[in-house]
Amino acid sequence: MASTAAVPFWRSAGMTYITYSNICANLVRNCLKEPFKSEAIGREKVHFSVSKWVDGKPQKPTIRSDTPEV
């Protein structure tokens, strides 16, 4: 029996919630006036580290800096 519950529009458009929220955040940042716009765009940069695991032990982590793609 199929459910008749409402589906969020972002899900029916084939997006994940994270993708939807990233698009919304990007739109809000682009609507800001200077100097707030350049400050907000500067904060969207993401920093994280990636470690390979070999024989149950972490190897030296690699530090990455990426900006989200929208």
QUIBEL-V412496 format. One record per residue. N is the residue number from 1. SS is DSSP state (hx for helix, st for strand, lp for the rest). PHI is phi in whole degrees, 0 to 359 (999 if undefined). D_CENTER is the distance of its C-alpha to the mean C-alpha in Angstrom with 2 decimals. Layout:
n=N ss=SS phi=PHI d_center=D_CENTER
n=N ss=SS phi=PHI d_center=D_CENTER
This chain:
n=1 ss=lp phi=999 d_center=34.83
n=2 ss=lp phi=281 d_center=31.74
n=3 ss=lp phi=279 d_center=29.84
n=4 ss=lp phi=255 d_center=30.11
n=5 ss=lp phi=293 d_center=27.28
n=6 ss=lp phi=291 d_center=25.01
n=7 ss=lp phi=254 d_center=21.71
n=8 ss=lp phi=303 d_center=18.73
n=9 ss=hx phi=297 d_center=18.49
n=10 ss=hx phi=293 d_center=14.86
n=11 ss=hx phi=288 d_center=16.16
n=12 ss=hx phi=292 d_center=19.28
n=13 ss=lp phi=276 d_center=17.48
n=14 ss=lp phi=86 d_center=16.05
n=15 ss=lp phi=256 d_center=12.35
n=16 ss=lp phi=270 d_center=10.42
n=17 ss=hx phi=295 d_center=9.59
n=18 ss=hx phi=297 d_center=5.83
n=19 ss=hx phi=299 d_center=6.47
n=20 ss=hx phi=300 d_center=9.02
n=21 ss=hx phi=292 d_center=7.55
n=22 ss=hx phi=295 d_center=5.28
n=23 ss=hx phi=296 d_center=8.78
n=24 ss=hx phi=297 d_center=10.65
n=25 ss=hx phi=296 d_center=9.31
n=26 ss=hx phi=296 d_center=10.08
n=27 ss=hx phi=296 d_center=13.37
n=28 ss=hx phi=296 d_center=14.30
n=29 ss=hx phi=299 d_center=13.88
n=30 ss=hx phi=287 d_center=15.99
n=31 ss=hx phi=274 d_center=18.56
n=32 ss=lp phi=289 d_center=19.37
n=33 ss=lp phi=268 d_center=22.63
n=34 ss=lp phi=292 d_center=23.33
n=35 ss=lp phi=272 d_center=23.23
n=36 ss=hx phi=294 d_center=20.36
n=37 ss=hx phi=296 d_center=18.30
n=38 ss=hx phi=293 d_center=18.56
n=39 ss=hx phi=294 d_center=17.87
n=40 ss=hx phi=292 d_center=14.61
n=41 ss=hx phi=293 d_center=13.47
n=42 ss=hx phi=294 d_center=14.69
n=43 ss=hx phi=278 d_center=12.62
n=44 ss=lp phi=281 d_center=9.19
n=45 ss=st phi=293 d_center=10.11
n=46 ss=st phi=246 d_center=8.84
n=47 ss=st phi=242 d_center=11.87
n=48 ss=st phi=204 d_center=12.59
n=49 ss=st phi=240 d_center=15.71
n=50 ss=st phi=237 d_center=16.74
n=51 ss=lp phi=238 d_center=20.21
n=52 ss=lp phi=276 d_center=22.45
n=53 ss=st phi=248 d_center=24.83
n=54 ss=st phi=231 d_center=28.45
n=55 ss=lp phi=54 d_center=31.15
n=56 ss=lp phi=77 d_center=29.15
n=57 ss=st phi=234 d_center=28.53
n=58 ss=st phi=287 d_center=25.46
n=59 ss=lp phi=270 d_center=26.03
n=60 ss=lp phi=299 d_center=25.12
n=61 ss=lp phi=287 d_center=21.37
n=62 ss=st phi=255 d_center=19.67
n=63 ss=st phi=274 d_center=17.57
n=64 ss=st phi=237 d_center=14.67
n=65 ss=st phi=228 d_center=12.97
n=66 ss=st phi=230 d_center=10.30
n=67 ss=st phi=258 d_center=8.68
n=68 ss=lp phi=298 d_center=5.53
n=69 ss=lp phi=264 d_center=7.61
n=70 ss=lp phi=234 d_center=8.37
